[in-house]
Amino acid sequence: MRENGEHHLRKAGLKLATPTVPANLVIAISSRALFDLDTAHQVYEDKGLAAYSQYQIDNEQVPLNPGTAFGVVRKLLALNDSLTDAMRVEVVLLSRNSADTGLRVFNSIEHYQLPITRAVFCGGEAPWRYIVPFGCQLFLSAEPADVRKALENQVAAATLVSRQASDNENQQLRFAFDGDAVLFSDEAEQVFKRDGLEAFTASERAARHEPLQGGPFKRFLAALQQLQQAFPADEAPIRTALVTARSAPAHERVIRTLRAWDIRIDESIFLGGLDKTEFLKAYQADVFFDDQQTHCDRAADHVTTGHVPHGVANPPE
């Protein structure tokens, strides 16, 4: 059965795991993040693997509905229309499906005309181990354990917790990032968690000229800036924002850190503890990354939201 599925993929001109080629930005995404597989997953939960496999085969010509990351992926891939061959965005599918059950996923990719050609079907095994060979800078998944493994391998990763895809019609792709434990290390957040707000503020004021260490999304932000620089500043199809609970005077260290990294961010929103959701909506974020589960839960109904299980707020499970 598996060999038959692989034959269909080759016949359709689609590739299984192959060595990566040079690209400026490589995104790995799970099939459950790209498409809505809730119904199929429920079949698996209720009736087991054999029933799930048969369900997917019986419905392999029925396109799956878009998942929570579909809009972000479509906008990312559309950037290639304006980029040269030397600077590309690539999306790689990493799936726990077998090639047989994964055929429905690839048929759905073809249905929506998404230029995704590389994939790994792991037949029930965890796919995170292929992130590094593909040279991925970001991994989006619905599986928290896979996301944690990616973070352990120094790859930016997030568990998508949104309950529906964002419907932002803006053609510009807008990323929003939390600061501590996402763009930056959690060194300052450790002080806050241990000693409270007053100690955190005093510590950040004292260290305002000392750049923070990089967090898991530093390299991904740098890669986004590289893409932005391929376009005139007023025509860039990507926009970035820092959306942080920090306020003055803790803002200064953040600004000086980004300056020391030589990384520009388009908007910086210092909220002083206010809820982030309305500001994310006003910014028209396509996707938001935060290490705090409570912030993610509040934003999840309005913005495609990725929880980053990193730092002091996310102890090992």
N, C-alpha and C positions, 0 to 999 in steps of 0.2 A: 504493500500500500504506500509506504513512504517513498520507495523508488519511483512509483507511478506519479506521485505528487511532484517530485523533483523533475521528472521528465516533462510534465506540463509547464513548470516554471522555465525550463530551458527552451521549450518550444515557444513560449511567449516572449523570449528574449530577455528574461529576468535572471539576475545573478544571485547565487548564494554567497557565502562568505568568501571574499577575495581580498588580497592586500589593498590597503587604502592608497589612494593617489593624492598628490599634493592638493590641498584646498585650504582656504583661509579660515573657514568655519565649518566644522563637522558636528552635526547634532545627532545624537542617538535618541530614538523614541520607541517606546513599547507599543505594541498593537492596541492595548487597552487605553493608552493615552491618545492615540491618533483617531481611533474609532470607538463608537459606543458598542461595547461587547457585553453589556450587563445581562442581556437576555441569554446569550450563549453561556456566559459564566454561571448563571443561575442553573442552567441545565447541568453543567458540570457539578455544581454544588449539590443538586438534588438527586442526580441519577448516575454520576460518575463519568470517568474518562471515555469509555466506549460510547455512551449516549451522546456526550459532547462532540466527539469526533464525527459520529454519524449525522448529528444535527448540522455541523458546519459543512460537511460534504453535501448534504441534501439542499443546503441553502447557499452553495458557493456562487451561484449566479445572482443572488440577491445582495445588492450593495448595502454595506453597513452604513449606519448614520454617522455623521461626524462626531468625534469625541471632543473632550475638553481642550486638547491642544491642536485641533485641526486648523483653526483659523490662524494661529501663530505659525504653524508649519507652512501653510499655504502662502502667507506673506513672506516668510523667510525664503522659500524657493522662488518666489516672484522676483526677488532681488537679482537673480541671475540674468534676468532680461536686460539689466543695465550694467552688468559687470563683464569684465574680460575673462578669457579662459584662465588667466594667471591668478585670478581672484574670484573664488567661487564659494557658494554655500551648498553643502551637501547634507542630506538627511538620510540616515541609515536606520532601518527597521530592525529592532532586536525583540524577538518574540519567544515566549515559552511554548508556542504552538509547534507541531510538527509541520513539515512541508505540505503534507496532505491538508491538514486543517488550516494552514496558513494560506492556501490558495484563495480562499474567500477574501482574505485581507488584501492580497495582491490584486484580485479582481476589483476590489473596491478602490484601490489606489488608481487602477486604470480607469475606472468609472469617473473618478473626480479629476482625472488628468493631472495627477501629481507626479512630477519627474523624480520618483524614488526608485532606484534600481538595485541597491545593495541591501541585503537582509541576512539575518541569521535566524533559523528556526531551531530551537534547542530541544524540542521534544520533551518538554516538562522540566528541563534543567534551567537553572538561573542564567540569564543571558549577560549579566554584568561583566563577565570575564572577557568579553569581546570589545569592550569599550576602548581599552588602551590600544589594542592592535589596529583598530580603525582610526586612531588619532582623534577621538572625539573630545570636544571642549565642553559639551553639555549633554546630560542625560535626563530625559523626562520619562517618568514611569508612574504606574499606579501601584507598584509594589515597594513598600517602604524598605524591606530588607535589601532589595537590589540597589536602591538609592544609597543606603548607608555604605554598601560595598564600593560603589562608585566614588563616594566621598573619601573613603579610606584610601583609594587609589589616586587621590589628588585631582579628581574630575568634578567639576561643578555638576550638581545633581539635585533634583527636587521631586518630591512625591506630589502629583497633581491631586488636589483635594476638592476642586470645584465640582459642583453638582450639575453644571451645564456649561457649554462653550460660551465665551464672550461673543457678543454680537456687534462689536465695534466696527463701523463701516469706514472709519478713517483709513486711507490707503497707507499712511505712515505706520510703521511697526514701532510700538511704544513699549519699552521695558521699564519696569519699576523694581527697585531693589531696596530692601532694608540694608542697614549699615552693619552694625556689630553682628558678628558670626555669619555674615553673608558676604558682603564686599570686604569687610575687615575681619580680623581675628576676633575672638571673644575675650581678649585680655581686659578690655574696659568693662564689659558686661559681667565678668567675674567679680570685679570690685563692687559693682552695683548689687549683684545677687548676694554677696557676702556681707557688705557693710552698709548698703543703703544709698539713697539718692545723694545725700549731702556729701558722703565720702567719695562717691563717683564724680560729682561735680568738682570737688577739690582736687582729686587725682587728675582729671582731664585738664583742669586749668594749669596745674603744675607741669603737665607733660604736653602742653599745647604745641611745642616746637619739635616734639618727637613723633615721627610718623608711626602710625599703627602698622602692625604686621598685616599681610594680606590674608583675606579669608578665602573660602572655597570658590567664590565667584569673581575673584580679581582677574584671573586670566581670561575668563569669558568676557568680562567688561572690556578688557584690552583688545580682544578680538573684534568686538562690536565697534570699537573706536576705529580700528584699522579699516573696517568696511565703510564706516561713515566718511573717512578721509578720501575714499574713492569718488566722492560726490562733492559738488560745491556746497559750502556750509549751509546756505539757505535752501538747498534742494535735497538734503540727506533724507533718504527714506526710512532711517532709523532714528529714534529719539530715546534718550535714557534719562531716568530720574532716580535720585536718592530720596526715599521716603522713610524718614527716621523719627523715632520718638525723642531723639535728642533735642535740646534747645540751647540757647546761649547760656553760659559761656562754653558749653561742651561742643559747640559747632566748630570752633577754631581748629581743633586738632584734626577734624574730618577734612576741612578745606585744605589744610597744610599737607595732610597725607596724600590726597589726590594730586596735589601740586607736585609733591616729591615723587610720586609714581609717574608723573607726566601723562596722566589720564584725565581727560575732560569729561564731565558729566553735564548734560544739558540743563537739568533742573534739580535743585536741592530744596527739599521741603522738610523743615525742622519743626516738628509738631509739639514738642514739649509734653508728650504723653497723651495727646488727643487721639481719638480713634482715626485710623488711617483710611477707612472705607470711602468716605465722601470725597476725600482728596484724590484717591485713586480713580474714582468716577470722574472727577473734574479734570484730571490729567488725561483721561480716556486711555488708561493702560490696557494693553493687550494681554500682558502677563505680569504677575507680581510675585516676587520671591521673598520669603521671610522665614526666620528660624523659629518664631514664636507661634505655636499652634493656635493660640487664641486669636491672634491677628489674622491668621490664615482663615480660620473659621468664619470670622466676621466678613472677610472680603470675598469668600468663596461663591456667594450667590450673585456677585456683581462683576467679578473679574476672574479670568483664568488664573488660578493661584497655585503656586508650588511651595510646599513646606520643605524647608532645608533642615534636615535633622542633624544639626551640627552645633557644637558649642555647649556651654554650661546649661543651657535651657533644655538640652536633649541628651540626658545621660544614656550610656549604653544600655541596650535592652538585654 
